Amino acid sequence: MSRFAAGYVLPALFFSSARAQDSNAPPSAAVDLSWHAPNQTWINDITQVVNGSGTYGFHFGGSTLPADVKYGTYNWCNMPHVREDMYPDPPKGYELTYVELIHRHHKRTPYANNTFPREGYSWECTDEGLSYYGSPLNPQNPNPAQTYWFVHTSEVNPFAPKGFNGSCQFPQITRAGLEDSWQHGKDLYQVYHSRLHGFPAEPDEKVSFRVTSNAITSQVAGMVISGMFPAIWDGRYPVNIQPSSIDSLEPAYSCPASNQISGQYGAGSSNPAWTGHLSATADLFRSLDVVSGVSSSDSEWHRSFDHYYDNLSTRQCHQKPLPCKIGSEMECVTQAQANEVYRLGQYEYSYLYRDSPESLEVAKRSYGVWVAELARNMRDHVAGVKPVVYMHNIAHDGSVSLLLAILQIDVMAWPGMGAEVVFEMYKNGDQDKRYVRVLFGGQVLTSSNPSLGEMDMIELDILLDYFDGLVGANAAMVPTLCANE
């Protein structure tokens, strides 16, 4: 239920709409900019994580949920997103005028540094092609051949690749991940083409897409756009990308202060709040190391469960068997061990991005530029200075996690493949005020911050004041925040 439907009345202090159009207007001092703890669930309860069993209803077995499981349930391999049959209609009288969303790429092969020194089976990707070629523009001729990469191993090359043999890149979006991306785009179009004023039937200047410099986001973009606008499947369409050294979407810009703060409480630190769960699961690490061949002295693999989590979950998302020790098919990672890794990964992300009070300090530094760009896009829309009504960002789990940290989501889980945050802007009749609804996993996001709360038709000025208070209008505070203190 929305706040307005429940009879909630916003304080008169926030009724001015000047800040929605003027980034130089001072933010309201009444907006709460402090960190607020998330709800307590099994995810951030170390006892339930270490001593529990299973994955508490979270799914890791593929893109499609079991028939008896409702869509909207956490599915690491293909997270719930905005979809016609699950879309929460806004209160009567509210008109949708602008949408900006960000989501993680869809499922992929593991990163090379998350594969074992030797893998017991190969991973083939012969059912897809990754296209890499240049194309002349203005004019668009001559046309290029539509080449794509095909990975092969030479019989002459004496060096064996690390990790999996086969015909894949590590990482690359898999065939199943490409299909999930296409469906994601189709679902979004079905929701917004009839609800968003000005949303075109074919892509034009009213829609915009953005990716990071990591090729997997572009692999997803091609399929998402094809799912939304199938008429251009064989055409050309631009996607925006920032220079890799300063990209705000990934993010990739330098922020030493953020690294310094996270290094004091997160992975690799000696902070007892972090190392406690690693000490409690030393036996699990030892068992996994025996199977994987990873050295117990490899600090990168033992500073968190990130490496094992990626290695095991990517297999299970593609219905591949859990690994066995090379030369010993009787020594294998069990499903119970994999489930424990998944529980621990959820615990780690909740701690890193929400449970630690320092998480907001890190997030506003590392993701402050993108948040300021979002605020600027909203202001530009209100002012009518740009034609864009739909902005689509394709990013990574770290990107979405940092945004959720800034929004102070009340329950933090590791954003799985395709995890999506949507900002919808509304107007109500002839009023000048604008309202924002934020969706995560296709449903209204609830923040632990009392100024945001249930983010269902909150005034745009409140959200802009919150962003400006954290990072400054147009990210003015971020360079200073990122400088080493």
C-alpha positions in Angstrom: 0.0 0.0 0.0 1.3 3.4 -0.8 1.9 6.1 1.8 -0.8 8.2 0.2 -3.3 5.4 0.1 -2.6 4.9 3.8 -3.4 8.6 4.5 0.2 9.6 5.1 0.7 13.3 4.9 4.2 14.6 4.0 5.5 17.4 6.3 4.9 20.9 4.9 8.7 21.5 5.1 9.1 19.5 1.9 6.3 21.0 -0.2 8.6 23.3 -2.2 9.4 21.8 -5.6 12.3 24.3 -6.3 15.0 21.7 -5.7 13.6 19.4 -8.4 14.5 22.0 -10.9 17.4 23.8 -9.3 20.5 21.8 -8.2 21.9 24.9 -6.5 19.0 25.2 -4.1 20.2 24.3 -0.6 19.2 20.8 0.7 16.8 20.7 3.6 18.5 20.2 6.9 15.6 18.0 8.0 16.5 15.1 5.7 18.2 12.3 7.7 21.6 11.6 6.2 22.8 9.2 8.8 23.3 5.4 8.6 20.5 3.2 9.9 20.8 -0.5 10.6 19.0 -3.0 8.4 16.4 -5.4 9.7 17.6 -8.6 11.4 17.1 -11.7 9.3 18.9 -15.0 8.8 21.1 -13.2 6.3 22.9 -11.1 8.9 22.6 -13.6 11.8 26.0 -15.4 11.9 24.6 -18.2 14.0 21.9 -19.1 11.5 24.4 -18.7 8.6 27.1 -21.0 10.1 24.9 -23.5 11.9 21.9 -23.5 9.5 21.2 -25.7 6.6 19.9 -25.2 3.1 19.6 -21.6 1.7 16.4 -20.5 3.5 14.3 -20.5 0.4 16.9 -18.8 -1.9 17.4 -20.6 -5.2 20.6 -21.3 -7.1 19.6 -24.0 -9.5 18.9 -22.2 -12.8 17.0 -19.4 -14.5 13.6 -20.9 -14.0 12.1 -21.4 -10.5 10.4 -24.7 -9.6 6.8 -24.9 -10.6 5.6 -24.6 -7.0 7.7 -21.5 -6.2 6.2 -18.0 -6.9 7.9 -15.6 -9.1 9.5 -12.9 -7.0 11.3 -15.4 -4.9 15.1 -14.8 -4.6 16.7 -16.6 -7.5 20.5 -16.0 -7.8 20.6 -17.2 -11.4 17.8 -14.9 -12.6 16.6 -12.3 -10.1 13.0 -11.1 -10.2 12.4 -7.9 -12.2 9.6 -5.6 -13.3 7.1 -7.9 -15.0 3.5 -7.3 -16.2 1.8 -10.0 -14.0 3.6 -8.8 -10.9 3.7 -5.0 -11.5 2.3 -3.0 -8.6 0.0 -0.4 -10.1 0.4 3.1 -8.7 -2.4 5.0 -6.9 -5.1 6.3 -9.2 -4.4 9.7 -10.7 -0.6 9.4 -10.8 1.0 9.6 -14.3 4.4 8.0 -15.0 6.7 10.5 -16.8 10.2 9.2 -16.3 11.9 5.9 -15.6 15.6 5.2 -14.9 16.7 1.7 -14.0 19.9 -0.1 -13.3 20.4 -3.8 -13.2 23.2 -6.3 -13.0 24.2 -8.3 -16.1 22.7 -11.7 -16.5 24.3 -15.1 -15.9 27.8 -15.8 -17.1 30.7 -18.1 -16.9 32.9 -17.5 -13.8 35.7 -14.9 -13.8 39.1 -16.6 -14.6 40.5 -15.7 -11.2 37.5 -17.6 -9.7 38.3 -20.9 -11.4 40.4 -23.6 -9.8 44.0 -24.1 -10.9 42.7 -27.2 -12.8 39.1 -27.9 -13.5 37.8 -31.5 -13.9 35.6 -30.8 -17.0 35.5 -28.3 -19.9 33.0 -25.6 -20.4 31.7 -25.1 -24.0 30.1 -22.0 -25.5 29.7 -23.1 -29.1 26.0 -22.2 -29.0 26.7 -18.4 -29.1 29.0 -15.9 -30.7 30.6 -12.8 -29.1 30.7 -10.1 -31.8 33.7 -7.7 -31.8 34.0 -5.5 -34.8 34.1 -1.9 -35.9 31.5 -0.4 -38.1 31.7 2.9 -40.2 29.2 5.6 -39.3 28.1 8.7 -41.1 28.0 7.3 -43.7 27.4 3.6 -42.8 29.3 2.0 -45.5 31.0 -0.2 -46.4 29.3 -2.6 -44.0 31.5 -4.9 -41.9 31.3 -8.6 -41.8 29.5 -9.7 -38.6 32.5 -11.5 -37.1 32.5 -13.1 -33.7 35.1 -14.7 -31.4 35.5 -18.5 -31.3 37.8 -19.7 -28.6 40.1 -22.6 -29.6 43.2 -24.2 -28.1 46.1 -24.8 -30.4 47.6 -28.3 -30.5 51.0 -26.7 -30.7 50.7 -24.3 -27.8 52.4 -26.1 -24.9 50.8 -23.9 -22.2 47.5 -25.1 -20.7 44.9 -22.4 -19.9 44.1 -21.8 -16.2 40.8 -23.2 -15.1 38.3 -24.6 -17.6 39.2 -25.9 -21.0 36.7 -25.4 -23.7 35.4 -22.6 -26.0 34.3 -20.0 -23.5 35.7 -16.7 -22.3 35.9 -16.3 -18.5 33.8 -14.4 -18.1 31.2 -14.2 -20.8 27.4 -14.1 -20.8 26.3 -17.6 -21.6 23.6 -18.6 -24.1 21.1 -19.0 -21.2 22.2 -15.6 -19.9 21.6 -14.0 -23.3 18.1 -15.5 -23.4 17.4 -14.2 -19.9 18.6 -10.8 -21.0 16.2 -10.8 -24.0 13.3 -11.8 -21.8 14.2 -9.1 -19.3 14.0 -6.5 -22.1 10.7 -7.9 -23.4 9.2 -7.8 -19.9 10.2 -4.2 -19.4 8.7 -3.2 -22.7 5.4 -4.9 -21.9 5.2 -2.9 -18.6 6.3 0.5 -19.7 5.3 1.0 -23.3 1.6 1.5 -22.2 2.3 3.2 -18.9 5.2 5.6 -19.5 4.1 8.7 -21.3 6.2 9.2 -24.4 7.8 5.7 -24.4 8.3 4.9 -28.1 7.4 1.8 -30.1 10.8 1.9 -31.7 14.0 3.3 -30.1 14.6 7.0 -30.6 16.0 10.0 -28.6 13.5 9.3 -25.8 15.3 6.2 -24.7 18.9 5.8 -23.7 21.1 2.8 -22.7 24.4 2.7 -20.9 27.0 0.0 -20.2 30.3 -0.2 -18.4 33.7 -1.0 -20.1 33.3 -4.6 -19.1 32.2 -6.4 -22.3 29.7 -8.6 -20.5 27.4 -5.6 -20.0 27.4 -4.9 -23.8 26.6 -8.6 -24.4 23.5 -8.1 -22.3 22.6 -4.8 -23.8 22.3 -6.2 -27.3 19.8 -8.8 -26.1 17.9 -6.5 -23.8 17.4 -3.9 -26.6 16.4 -6.7 -29.0 13.8 -8.0 -26.5 12.4 -4.5 -26.1 12.5 -3.4 -29.7 12.6 -6.6 -31.9 12.4 -4.6 -35.1 16.0 -3.5 -34.8 17.5 -6.9 -34.1 19.7 -6.6 -37.2 20.3 -2.9 -37.0 22.7 -0.5 -35.3 22.0 1.2 -32.0 24.3 3.2 -29.8 24.9 2.5 -26.1 26.6 5.1 -23.9 29.8 4.3 -22.1 32.1 6.6 -20.1 35.9 6.5 -20.2 37.0 3.4 -18.3 39.3 5.4 -15.9 36.4 7.6 -14.6 33.3 5.4 -15.2 30.7 6.1 -12.5 28.5 3.2 -13.4 30.9 0.3 -12.7 32.3 2.4 -10.7 36.0 2.8 -11.8 37.0 6.3 -10.8 39.7 6.6 -8.3 38.6 7.0 -4.7 41.4 6.3 -2.2 39.4 7.3 0.8 36.7 4.8 0.0 39.3 2.0 -0.3 40.9 3.1 3.0 37.6 2.9 4.9 36.6 -0.4 3.4 40.0 -1.8 4.1 39.5 -1.1 7.8 36.3 -3.2 8.2 35.9 -5.4 5.1 37.5 -8.2 3.2 41.2 -8.4 3.9 41.0 -6.4 7.1 41.8 -7.7 10.6 38.6 -6.3 12.0 37.1 -8.9 14.3 33.6 -8.1 12.9 34.9 -9.4 9.6 37.3 -12.1 10.5 34.9 -13.8 12.9 32.9 -15.7 10.3 36.2 -16.7 8.5 37.5 -18.3 11.7 34.3 -20.0 12.4 34.3 -21.7 9.0 38.0 -22.7 8.8 37.0 -26.4 8.4 34.9 -25.5 5.4 37.8 -23.7 3.7 40.0 -26.7 4.3 37.5 -29.1 2.8 37.0 -26.8 -0.3 40.8 -26.4 -0.7 41.3 -30.2 -0.8 38.9 -30.5 -3.7 39.9 -27.3 -5.6 43.6 -27.5 -5.3 43.7 -23.9 -4.1 46.6 -23.4 -1.7 45.6 -22.8 1.9 48.1 -19.9 1.8 46.4 -18.1 -1.0 45.1 -15.1 0.8 42.9 -13.9 -2.1 40.8 -17.1 -1.9 40.5 -17.0 1.9 39.8 -13.3 2.6 36.2 -13.9 1.8 34.0 -16.6 0.2 33.6 -14.6 -3.0 35.8 -16.8 -5.1 34.2 -20.1 -4.0 30.8 -18.6 -4.3 31.3 -17.5 -7.9 32.9 -20.8 -8.9 30.1 -23.0 -7.4 27.1 -20.8 -8.2 28.0 -20.4 -11.9 28.1 -24.1 -12.2 24.8 -24.7 -10.6 23.1 -21.8 -12.5 24.0 -23.8 -15.7 23.1 -27.3 -14.3 26.8 -28.4 -14.2 27.9 -30.8 -11.5 29.7 -29.6 -8.4 33.4 -30.1 -8.6 35.4 -33.2 -7.6 39.1 -33.4 -6.8 41.2 -34.1 -9.9 41.9 -37.8 -9.9 39.5 -38.7 -7.1 35.8 -38.7 -8.0 35.0 -39.7 -4.5 36.1 -36.4 -3.0 33.6 -33.8 -4.2 32.0 -30.6 -3.0 28.7 -31.6 -1.5 25.5 -29.7 -1.9 25.5 -29.0 1.8 28.9 -27.3 1.5 27.8 -25.3 -1.5 24.7 -24.1 0.4 26.9 -23.0 3.3 29.1 -21.0 0.9 25.9 -19.4 -0.5 24.7 -18.5 3.0 28.1 -17.1 3.9 28.2 -15.0 0.7 24.9 -13.5 1.6 26.2 -12.7 5.1 29.3 -11.0 3.7 27.4 -8.8 1.3 24.9 -7.8 4.0 27.8 -6.9 6.3 29.8 -5.1 3.7 27.0 -3.0 2.2 24.5 -2.5 5.1 25.3 -4.0 8.5 28.6 -2.1 9.0 28.0 1.5 9.9 30.9 2.4 7.6 29.0 1.0 4.6 27.2 4.3 3.9 30.5 6.2 4.0 32.0 3.9 1.4 29.0 3.9 -0.8 28.5 7.6 -1.0 32.2 8.0 -2.0 32.3 5.1 -4.5 28.9 5.6 -6.0 28.3 9.2 -5.4 29.0 10.3 -9.0 26.4 7.9 -10.4 23.8 8.9 -7.8 24.5 12.6 -8.7 24.0 11.7 -12.4 20.7 10.1 -11.5 19.6 13.2 -9.7 20.7 15.4 -12.6 18.7 13.2 -15.0 15.6 13.7 -12.9 16.1 17.4 -12.7 16.6 17.7 -16.4 13.4 15.7 -17.0 11.4 18.0 -14.7 12.9 21.1 -16.4 12.2 19.6 -19.9 15.7 20.2 -21.1 16.2 16.7 -22.5 13.8 14.4 -24.4 14.8 11.2 -22.6 12.0 9.5 -20.7 13.6 6.1 -20.2 17.2 5.6 -19.1 18.6 2.0 -18.8 21.9 1.2 -17.1 23.5 -2.3 -17.3 26.1 -2.8 -14.6 27.5 -5.2 -12.0 26.7 -6.7 -8.5 29.0 -4.1 -6.9 27.2 -1.3 -8.7 23.8 -2.4 -7.5 25.1 -3.2 -4.0 26.6 0.3 -3.6 23.3 1.9 -4.7 21.3 -0.3 -2.2 23.8 0.8 0.5 23.0 4.5 -0.3 19.3 3.8 -0.3 19.8 1.9 2.9 17.6 -1.0 1.9 16.0 -2.7 5.0 17.1 -6.2 4.0 20.3 -6.6 2.1 20.9 -9.7 0.0 23.6 -10.2 -2.6 22.2 -8.9 -5.9 22.0 -11.9 -8.2 22.1 -12.1 -12.0 19.8 -9.4 -13.5 19.0 -7.8 -10.1 17.3 -4.6 -10.8 16.5 -1.2 -9.1 14.0 1.1 -10.9 13.3 4.7 -10.2 9.9 5.8 -11.5 8.9 9.5 -11.5 5.2 10.5 -11.4 3.1 13.6 -11.4 -0.4 13.9 -10.0 -2.8 16.0 -12.1 -1.8 19.6 -12.6 0.4 19.8 -9.5 4.0 20.9 -10.0 5.3 18.4 -7.4 6.8 15.2 -8.6 6.9 11.9 -6.8 9.2 8.9 -7.0 8.7 5.2 -6.5 11.6 2.9 -6.2 11.3 -0.8 -7.1 13.7 -3.6 -6.3 13.0 -7.0 -7.7 9.8 -5.5 -9.2 8.4 -4.5 -5.8 8.5 -1.3 -3.7 11.8 -0.9 -1.9 11.8 -0.1 1.8 14.6 1.9 3.3 15.7 1.8 6.9 16.3 5.5 6.7 13.2 7.3 8.1 13.4 10.1 5.6 12.9 7.5 2.8 11.0 4.7 4.4 8.7 2.8 2.1 9.8 4.4 -1.2 6.3 4.5 -2.7 5.4 8.0 -4.0 7.8 10.0 -1.9 8.3 13.5 -3.0 11.1 13.9 -5.5 12.5 16.8 -3.4 13.1 14.5 -0.5 15.1 12.1 -2.6 17.1 14.9 -4.2 17.8 16.4 -0.8 19.0 13.1 0.4 21.3 12.6 -2.6 22.6 16.2 -2.5 23.2 16.0 1.2 25.3 12.8 0.8 27.3 13.7 -2.3 26.5 17.3 -3.3 24.6 18.6 -6.3 26.4 17.4 -9.4 28.7 15.3 -7.2 30.4 18.4 -6.0 31.4 16.8 -2.7 32.8 13.6 -4.1 36.3 14.7 -5.1 36.9 15.9 -1.5 35.2 12.8 0.0 37.5 10.6 -2.2 40.7 12.3 -1.3 42.8 10.5 1.3 42.1 12.0 4.7 
